Amino acid sequence: MKTEEKGHKQVKAFYNPPYLLLKQAVMIIVYAFIVRWHTRPFLHWLVQCRNLLHASAGLSQICCFGINPHVVWEVTGRCNLRCIHCHAFGGEQRYKELTTTEGKELIDRIAEMGIRTFVFSGGEPLLREDLFELIEHAKERGLTVFIATNGTLITRAVARELKRYDTGVVIGLDALNPEIHDRIRGVRGAYDAVIKGISNCMAENLYLHLNIVAARANINEIESIIDYGNKIGVYSYFIYRFVPAGRGKKLSNQELDNGELRRLLKLLLRKQREISGILIPVAAPEYWAYMLQSRGIRSGLIIALLGHLFGGCLAGRGMMYIKPNGDVWACPFIPVCMGNVRNEPAGIIWEHLQQRGSFNPGYACYACPYKPVCGGCKTRTTCMLQ
């Protein structure tokens, strides 16, 4: 890694402050105990220290969308696929995108704020010509970097470049049935291409994370995808509850109802016990309440204490989601602009987000004893647990 340039601040190393490492250790052990993670797969996951440190950079809580806090930047709206569920309308360029210079300035501001995890997303980030220049700049600032990609453009040469910059790779896989995956992704051959991309990542020993969007069209594929990931050595997973947003707005009939969501969370809790990877539901913060209910944990005091480790919904609390033109949202599924990094400092926008941390989902979270670990999904007006 290059040394600090032009007086720009680098983020703290993973071991600084030491108490954060201790909190992360407690968090992981408590999580494993509550979900009854089987000893052998848990230890197999735990001993992969390089991956563990990569995944937990700056982590203060495990939440919906994983790490609290972190930044996601849609570097481009362009995409080579036409996924039917895409909340970002990936395809053609629809924004006046941040330039390379603006992108580097954004990265500098995020580093100054002390946020350590930075995700380059899209669209398809690998279509942005300056992506690796931006990744290099983020690494120079000490950030832990991921790219969220559809995986189809990851050749062996691209995988080597990602390895060079120690970049974690987040790949979307929605079915092991090629026909279902291709139908969801909107392009014939997408399945074969993503499996090849995954293979190239594994060949370079990259940190690999799978994103799975759970809808009615592929609900029966979820367990098979998790088993596939476990077999090849996937370290972490996001299982998104499909939210009808963006291009997916026309597919409200694909959204899981409360009963289907409960069955999904039951499956995830069972699989978490068996596999050597960590499963994080997205847009389903009730998972954390469901997890505690499964162990009969109902004490308000214990739940409040566990709320310091597991935080439920991140909207307005621990995520800055930046669109290609610099607009900032609290969540990719809540299209409310909280500011624009072209017009005001990222730190000020972050403060605005924290002030709006009480986004109300519209149901009775205030009376729920599990509020500290859940908080309700801000995209819905019903609760899976009610």
C-alpha positions in Angstrom: 0.0 0.0 0.0 1.3 3.5 -0.8 1.9 6.0 1.9 -0.4 8.8 2.7 -0.5 11.5 -0.1 -1.0 15.3 0.0 -2.0 15.2 3.7 -5.1 13.1 3.1 -6.1 11.1 6.1 -6.0 7.3 6.1 -8.5 5.3 8.1 -7.3 3.5 11.2 -5.9 0.0 11.0 -8.2 -2.8 11.9 -6.6 -3.2 15.3 -7.2 0.4 16.3 -8.9 1.0 18.7 -8.3 -2.4 20.4 -11.7 -2.3 22.2 -13.4 -2.6 18.8 -11.6 -5.8 18.0 -12.8 -7.1 21.4 -16.4 -6.1 20.6 -16.2 -7.8 17.3 -15.0 -11.0 18.9 -17.8 -10.9 21.4 -20.3 -10.2 18.6 -19.2 -13.2 16.6 -19.1 -15.6 19.6 -22.6 -14.5 20.8 -24.0 -14.8 17.3 -22.6 -18.3 17.0 -24.1 -19.3 20.4 -27.5 -17.8 19.6 -27.9 -19.4 16.2 -26.4 -22.7 17.5 -23.7 -22.6 14.8 -22.2 -26.1 14.7 -18.7 -26.2 16.0 -16.9 -27.5 13.0 -18.3 -25.2 10.3 -18.1 -22.2 12.7 -14.4 -22.9 13.5 -13.7 -23.4 9.7 -15.2 -19.9 9.1 -13.5 -18.3 12.1 -9.9 -19.5 11.3 -9.9 -17.8 8.0 -8.4 -14.8 9.6 -7.7 -12.7 6.5 -11.3 -13.0 5.4 -12.6 -12.3 8.8 -10.5 -9.1 9.2 -11.6 -8.0 5.7 -15.3 -8.6 6.4 -15.3 -6.8 9.8 -13.3 -3.6 9.0 -14.7 -1.0 11.4 -17.6 -3.2 12.3 -19.6 -2.0 15.3 -22.7 -4.0 14.7 -24.0 -6.8 12.5 -27.1 -5.5 10.8 -29.3 -5.7 7.8 -26.9 -5.0 4.9 -24.1 -6.4 7.1 -21.6 -3.9 8.4 -22.4 -0.9 10.4 -21.1 1.5 9.2 -20.3 1.3 5.5 -20.6 3.2 2.2 -21.9 1.9 -1.1 -21.3 3.9 -4.3 -23.1 3.1 -7.5 -20.2 4.1 -9.8 -22.3 3.6 -13.0 -25.8 2.9 -14.1 -24.5 1.0 -17.1 -24.9 -2.8 -17.0 -24.5 -5.7 -19.4 -27.5 -7.5 -17.9 -31.2 -6.5 -17.6 -32.1 -8.1 -14.2 -35.9 -8.0 -13.7 -35.5 -7.2 -10.0 -32.9 -4.4 -10.3 -33.6 -1.6 -7.9 -31.0 0.6 -9.8 -32.5 0.3 -13.3 -29.1 -1.1 -14.4 -28.7 -1.0 -18.2 -28.2 2.3 -19.9 -26.4 5.3 -18.3 -29.2 7.4 -16.8 -27.2 9.9 -14.7 -24.4 12.4 -15.1 -22.0 10.2 -13.2 -19.3 11.4 -10.8 -16.0 11.9 -12.6 -12.8 10.2 -11.6 -11.7 13.4 -9.8 -15.0 13.6 -8.0 -14.9 10.0 -7.1 -11.4 10.3 -5.6 -12.6 13.4 -3.6 -15.5 11.4 -2.3 -13.2 8.5 -1.2 -11.0 11.1 0.6 -14.0 12.5 2.5 -15.2 9.0 3.5 -11.7 8.2 4.8 -11.7 11.4 6.8 -15.0 10.3 8.4 -13.4 7.2 9.7 -15.7 4.8 7.8 -13.6 1.8 6.8 -15.7 -0.3 4.4 -16.3 1.0 0.9 -18.3 -0.9 -1.8 -18.2 -0.1 -5.5 -21.5 -1.1 -7.0 -23.7 -0.4 -10.0 -25.1 -1.1 -12.6 -22.1 -3.2 -13.3 -19.0 -1.5 -11.8 -16.6 -3.4 -14.1 -18.0 -1.3 -17.0 -16.5 1.8 -15.5 -13.1 2.3 -17.2 -11.5 4.0 -14.2 -12.7 1.4 -11.7 -9.3 0.1 -10.8 -7.9 3.6 -10.5 -10.6 4.4 -8.0 -10.0 1.1 -6.1 -6.3 1.9 -5.9 -7.1 5.3 -4.5 -9.4 3.8 -1.9 -6.8 1.3 -0.9 -4.2 4.1 -0.5 -6.6 5.7 2.0 -6.6 2.5 4.0 -10.2 1.5 3.1 -11.4 -2.1 2.9 -12.8 -2.4 -0.6 -15.5 -4.6 -2.2 -17.1 -4.6 -5.6 -20.7 -5.7 -6.1 -20.9 -7.2 -9.5 -23.0 -9.6 -11.6 -19.9 -11.6 -12.0 -20.2 -12.2 -15.8 -17.2 -9.9 -16.7 -14.7 -11.4 -14.2 -12.1 -13.0 -16.5 -9.0 -14.5 -15.0 -7.1 -11.3 -15.8 -9.8 -9.2 -14.0 -9.6 -11.6 -11.0 -5.9 -11.1 -10.8 -6.4 -7.3 -10.7 -8.9 -7.7 -7.9 -6.4 -9.8 -6.1 -3.7 -7.3 -6.6 -5.8 -4.7 -4.8 -7.1 -7.2 -2.2 -10.7 -6.5 -3.2 -13.6 -8.5 -1.9 -16.0 -9.7 -4.5 -19.8 -9.6 -4.1 -21.5 -11.6 -6.8 -25.2 -12.0 -7.5 -26.5 -15.5 -8.0 -30.2 -16.1 -8.1 -30.5 -19.8 -9.1 -28.5 -22.9 -9.8 -31.1 -23.7 -12.5 -29.6 -21.9 -15.6 -33.0 -21.2 -17.1 -34.3 -19.5 -13.9 -31.1 -17.5 -13.3 -31.1 -16.3 -17.0 -34.7 -15.3 -16.9 -34.2 -13.3 -13.7 -31.0 -11.7 -15.1 -32.6 -10.9 -18.4 -29.9 -12.2 -20.6 -29.4 -15.7 -22.0 -26.0 -17.2 -21.0 -25.8 -15.1 -17.8 -25.7 -18.3 -15.7 -22.7 -19.8 -17.5 -20.9 -16.5 -17.4 -21.4 -15.9 -13.7 -20.3 -19.5 -12.8 -17.1 -18.9 -14.8 -16.6 -15.6 -13.0 -17.0 -17.3 -9.6 -14.5 -19.9 -10.7 -12.0 -17.3 -11.6 -12.4 -15.6 -8.2 -11.9 -18.9 -6.5 -8.8 -19.6 -8.6 -7.3 -16.3 -7.3 -8.3 -17.1 -3.7 -10.4 -13.9 -3.5 -12.8 -13.0 -0.7 -16.1 -14.2 -2.2 -19.6 -13.2 -1.1 -22.9 -14.2 -2.8 -25.9 -12.0 -3.1 -29.2 -13.9 -3.5 -32.5 -12.1 -4.2 -35.3 -14.2 -2.7 -38.6 -13.9 -4.6 -41.3 -16.3 -5.5 -39.7 -17.1 -8.8 -36.6 -18.6 -7.1 -37.6 -19.3 -3.5 -37.0 -23.0 -4.1 -33.4 -22.3 -5.3 -32.2 -20.6 -2.1 -31.0 -23.7 -0.2 -29.2 -25.1 -3.3 -27.3 -21.8 -3.8 -26.2 -21.8 -0.2 -25.1 -25.4 -0.4 -23.2 -24.6 -3.6 -21.5 -21.6 -1.9 -20.6 -23.8 1.1 -19.0 -26.4 -1.2 -16.8 -23.9 -3.0 -15.8 -21.8 0.0 -18.0 -18.7 0.0 -17.3 -16.7 3.1 -20.5 -14.7 3.4 -24.0 -14.2 1.9 -26.7 -11.6 1.7 -30.1 -13.0 1.1 -32.3 -10.1 -0.1 -36.0 -10.1 0.5 -37.2 -9.0 -2.9 -38.4 -5.4 -2.7 -40.5 -4.0 -5.6 -38.3 -1.1 -6.4 -36.6 0.3 -9.5 -37.2 -2.0 -12.4 -38.7 -4.5 -10.0 -41.6 -2.2 -9.2 -43.7 -3.9 -11.8 -43.2 -7.3 -10.1 -45.0 -6.8 -6.8 -46.5 -10.2 -7.3 -43.0 -11.7 -6.7 -42.7 -10.2 -3.2 -42.8 -12.7 -0.4 -45.7 -12.5 2.0 -45.2 -12.7 5.7 -45.7 -16.4 5.8 -43.2 -17.0 3.0 -40.7 -14.7 4.7 -41.0 -16.5 8.0 -40.3 -19.8 6.2 -37.3 -18.2 4.5 -35.9 -17.0 7.8 -36.5 -20.5 9.3 -34.5 -22.0 6.4 -31.6 -19.4 6.9 -31.4 -20.1 10.6 -31.2 -23.8 9.9 -28.6 -23.4 7.2 -26.5 -21.0 9.3 -25.9 -23.9 11.8 -24.6 -26.1 9.0 -22.4 -24.1 6.8 -18.9 -22.4 6.9 -20.2 -19.0 6.0 -22.3 -16.2 7.5 -25.8 -15.6 6.3 -27.2 -12.1 6.5 -30.8 -11.4 5.4 -31.3 -8.0 3.8 -34.6 -6.0 3.9 -35.7 -8.5 6.6 -34.4 -7.1 9.9 -37.0 -9.3 11.7 -34.4 -12.0 11.4 -32.6 -10.7 14.4 -35.8 -10.8 16.5 -36.6 -14.2 15.1 -33.1 -15.4 15.9 -33.6 -14.4 19.6 -37.1 -15.9 19.7 -35.8 -19.2 18.5 -33.7 -19.3 21.7 -36.5 -18.1 23.9 -34.8 -14.8 24.6 -37.5 -12.3 25.7 -35.9 -10.4 28.5 -36.0 -6.6 27.7 -32.6 -6.1 29.4 -30.9 -8.9 27.5 -32.4 -7.7 24.2 -31.3 -4.1 24.9 -27.7 -5.4 25.5 -27.8 -7.5 22.4 -28.9 -4.4 20.5 -25.3 -3.1 20.8 -24.2 -6.1 18.8 -27.1 -6.7 16.3 -28.7 -3.6 15.0 -31.4 -4.6 12.5 -32.3 -2.0 9.9 -29.4 0.2 8.8 -31.4 2.9 7.1 -30.4 6.3 8.5 -28.1 4.6 11.0 -25.1 3.0 9.4 -25.3 3.1 5.6 -24.5 5.8 3.1 -25.9 4.8 -0.3 -24.6 7.0 -3.1 -26.1 7.1 -6.6 -24.0 7.6 -9.7 -24.8 11.3 -9.8 -23.8 11.8 -6.1 -27.3 11.7 -4.6 -27.3 10.0 -1.2 -30.0 7.7 0.0 -30.4 6.0 3.4 -31.1 2.7 1.7 -31.1 1.5 -1.9 -34.8 0.7 -1.5 -35.8 4.1 -0.1 -35.5 6.6 -3.0 -35.3 9.7 -0.8 -32.4 12.0 -1.5 -30.7 13.2 1.7 -28.1 15.3 -0.1 -25.6 15.3 -2.9 -21.9 14.8 -2.5 -21.3 17.3 -5.4 -23.0 20.0 -3.4 -22.2 19.4 0.2 -19.6 17.6 2.3 -20.2 13.9 2.8 -19.7 14.3 6.5 -22.6 16.8 6.7 -24.9 14.4 4.7 -23.9 11.6 7.1 -25.0 13.7 10.0 -28.4 14.3 8.2 -28.7 10.5 7.8 -28.1 9.9 11.5 -30.7 12.5 12.4 -33.2 10.7 10.2 -32.3 7.4 11.8 -35.8 7.1 13.2 -37.4 6.5 9.7 -40.8 5.1 10.7 -41.8 1.9 9.0 -45.5 2.4 9.7 -46.1 -0.5 12.1 -45.9 -0.7 15.9 -42.1 -1.0 16.4 -42.2 1.3 19.4 -44.2 -1.3 21.4 -42.1 -4.3 20.3 -39.6 -5.6 22.8 -37.3 -6.6 19.9 -37.0 -3.1 18.5 -33.3 -2.8 19.7 -32.2 -5.7 17.4 -34.7 -5.1 14.6 -36.3 -1.6 14.1 -38.6 -2.8 11.3 -38.0 -2.6 7.6 -38.6 0.9 6.3 -39.9 -0.5 3.0 -42.9 -2.3 4.4 -46.0 -1.5 6.5 -46.3 -5.0 8.0 -44.2 -7.1 10.3 -43.4 -10.7 9.7 -43.5 -11.4 13.5 -47.0 -9.9 13.9 
